[in-house]
Amino acid sequence: MQKRDIYFNTELANFDFTIPSDPPSDASDDETESERTHSDDIVVGIREDGKLFCCMTVIGQIEGHYILSPQNKTTKYEHVIPRLVSVEQNSDVDGLLLILNTVGGDIEAGLALAELIAGMTKPTVSLVLGGGHSIGVPLAVAAKKSFIAKTATMTVHPVRMNGLVLGVPQTLAYFQNMQERIVRFVCDNSRISPERFRELMLSSGELITDLGTLLEGERAVEEGIIDRVGTLADAVEELKKMCG
């Protein structure tokens, strides 16, 4: 058996790191190629200098306890959790490359994924492309090294909720507590101070219909949220260095 690609079974939540060198005799070339390129079944593997890196994506809206509309592009947190555990536990995998292009989403689901990534012992590198908004900020800083593209943006804003909200003091206390959880996590995993991060969250001069701040690539680095402005090549090179 030759290790060439990483296959992920979304139903069984198992990685299969070995595939036959030749397709089975009863399978056609077209069927084999379809299996290899189906985005729902394959986690991209990057083999460099004898090291195997997994590439994982967080795109669209992070879906939590409630199923979103079929028209929404979503990342389902219950699918990502077993993948992260498999990467951490599999001795064949040397590191994780996390690609982010997300508008945010469920706060508790996003924090759950961020805590898992921050708690991994293997080298982890994140790269923000397009956008890493809202709860995407904790996900970006959860990696041991974070990158952002020059044209990418990140939105920092207060916790908010859609739908029916009870107008009682306990609701405000709940929002404040949740917001502080995000502040603590981001500041513990980046170079920005809690005071400055709260200033960005509550700024009223940048977003038209909301409080908050929109940070472009270089400014996100200047504020201390992201480590470096970079490209895919920079992120992969950093991951190779971290793997020794």
N, C-alpha and C positions, 0 to 999 in steps of 0.2 A: 504494500500500500504506500502511495506517495501522498504526502500532505500538501494540498494545493489550494483548496478553498475552504471556507467555513460555511456550513449549512445549518440553518436554524429552523426547527419545526415549531411553528407558532402554536400548535395545539398541545404538543407534549412538552414544550419549553425545554428542549434538550439540544445541545450543540453536538454535531457530528463532525469532528475535525478530520476524518479520513474518508476519502472517496476512492473508488476503484480507478486504476489508471485507464482502463478501457471500459466503455459502456457495456451493459449486458447485451448478449447476442440478440435478444428479442426486442430490444429498444432501438428505435430509429434515431438517426443523427438529429432530426428536427426536435424530437421529444427531449433528447439530452440537452440540446442548446436552450430549449424553453425552460427546463429545470434550472439551468445555470443562471439565467438572466431574470428570473422572476423576483422582483424586489421584495416581496413579502416573505420569501423563504431564505434569502441569502443575506448574511452579514459579511460585509467586505473584509477580506483579510489582506494585509500588506506584509510581505515577507522581505526583510532587508537584513543582510549580514547575519543570516541565521536566526533573526528575531521575527516573531509573529505578532502583529498589532491588529486589534479589532477596531473597526470604524463603526460608530453608532450615531444615528441622527435623531435629533429632536426637532420636529417641523410642525408648522401649523399651530393649532391650539392644543394645549395639554389637557387631555380629557381625564376627569377624576371619577367621582362616584356616580355621576349622571351622564347618560349617553347623549352626545351632541347630535345636531342635525346631520343627515348624510351629506349635505352640501359642504360641510366644514372639513377641511383637511386637519386631521387630528393625530396626536401621538397618545396612545393609550398607555397609561402608567402601569397597568397590570401586565402589559406585554414587555415593558422595558425592565421591570424589576428582576424577573428570572434571567434575563440576558446579562444584567450587571453581576448577578450572583455567579452565573456560569463563567464569566470572564475572570472574576476574582478567584474562583476555585480551580479553574483548569490550568494545569501546569504548563500546557503548550502555549498559552497566551502570555506575552511579555508586557503588554501595555494596551491602553485604551485611548483612542482618538474620538472625541465627542464633537460633532458638528451641529451647531445651533442655528436655526432660522425659525424663530417662534414668536408669536404675538402674545404669549403668556397663556394663562388659563387657570385651572383649579389650583388654589394656593397650597392646600395640604398635599395634593398629589405631587406638585412641583417640589415642595420642600422634602417630601419623602425620597424622591429621586436624587435631589441634591445631597441629602444626608448619606445616602448609599454611596454616591460617587466620592464624597469627601472622606468616607471611612474606608476606602479601598487601599490596600497596601501596594498595589501595582502602580507603575507610572501612569498618570492620566494627564491629557492635554485637551483643552477645549479651544474651539475656533468659532467665533461668531461671524456668520455671513448673512447679509441682508438685515436681520434684526434679531436682537435678543432682549425682548421687551418684558416688562412686568416681572413675573416669576421666573422668566428666563435669565434674569440677572443672578439670582442665587445659583442656578444651574451652571452658568458660565464660570463663576468664581469657585465652584466646588472642586474643579480640577486642580491638580497641583501646579499647573502652569496654564495661563489663559492668553489667548490671542484674539484679536478682532481685526477684520478687514477695514481698510481706510474708509470705504463707502458704507460700512455697516453702522447701524444705530442701536441705541439701547434707551428704553423709556423707564425712568424711575418715578413712581407715583404712589400715593397712599393706597391702602387697602380699600376696596370698594366691593359692593355686592349688588347684583341685579335681582329684581323680583320683590316679593313681599318682605319687609323688614319691620320688626316690632319696635315702635318708638319708645323704648324704655332705657333707663341708664345702663342696664346690664348689656344691652346691645353695643353701646359705645365702648364699654369696658372690654367686651369681646374683640371688637375691631382693634382697639389699642394694643391689646395683648398679642394678637396675631401680627400686627405691624411690628412690634418690638421683636418678635421671633425672627422676622425677616431681617431687621436691622442687625441683630446680633450675629446671625449666620453670615451675612454679607461682610460685615466688618471683621469677623473672626477669620475669614478666608480671603481677605484682600487687604489693601493698604489704606483704604479710606477710613476716616474716623466716624463714629456714630453721629456726632454733631453735624458734620458736613453732609453725611448721607441723609439725615432728616431734613436739612436745608434743601437738598435737591428734591426730596419727595414732596415738600410742601411749597415749592416755588410756584408763584402765581403769574409769572411773566412770560412763560414760553408756550404752554399748551392752551389752545383757544377754549376748549370746553372742559378742561380738567386741571387740577393741580399736578405739578410734577415738572420733570426736566427731560428733554430729549438730548442724548449724548451721542455725538458722532465718534468714529473710531479713535482719533487722536485725543479728543477731549476725555473719553472714557479712561484712557491711559493716564492722562494728566491728573484726573481726579483720584487715581489710585484704585479704581475698580478692576480694570484689566491690566495684565502685566505688560503686554507688548502689542503694537500694531504689526500685523504680519499676514502672510498668505498660507495656503495649504502646504507649500514646500517648507516654510518656516516651522509650522506646527509639527510636521513629520520629522524634520531634522531635530527639533527639540526633544521629541519623543525618543528618537534613536539615542540621543545623548543621555537621557534619563535612564535608559535601559543599559547603559554602559557598553 
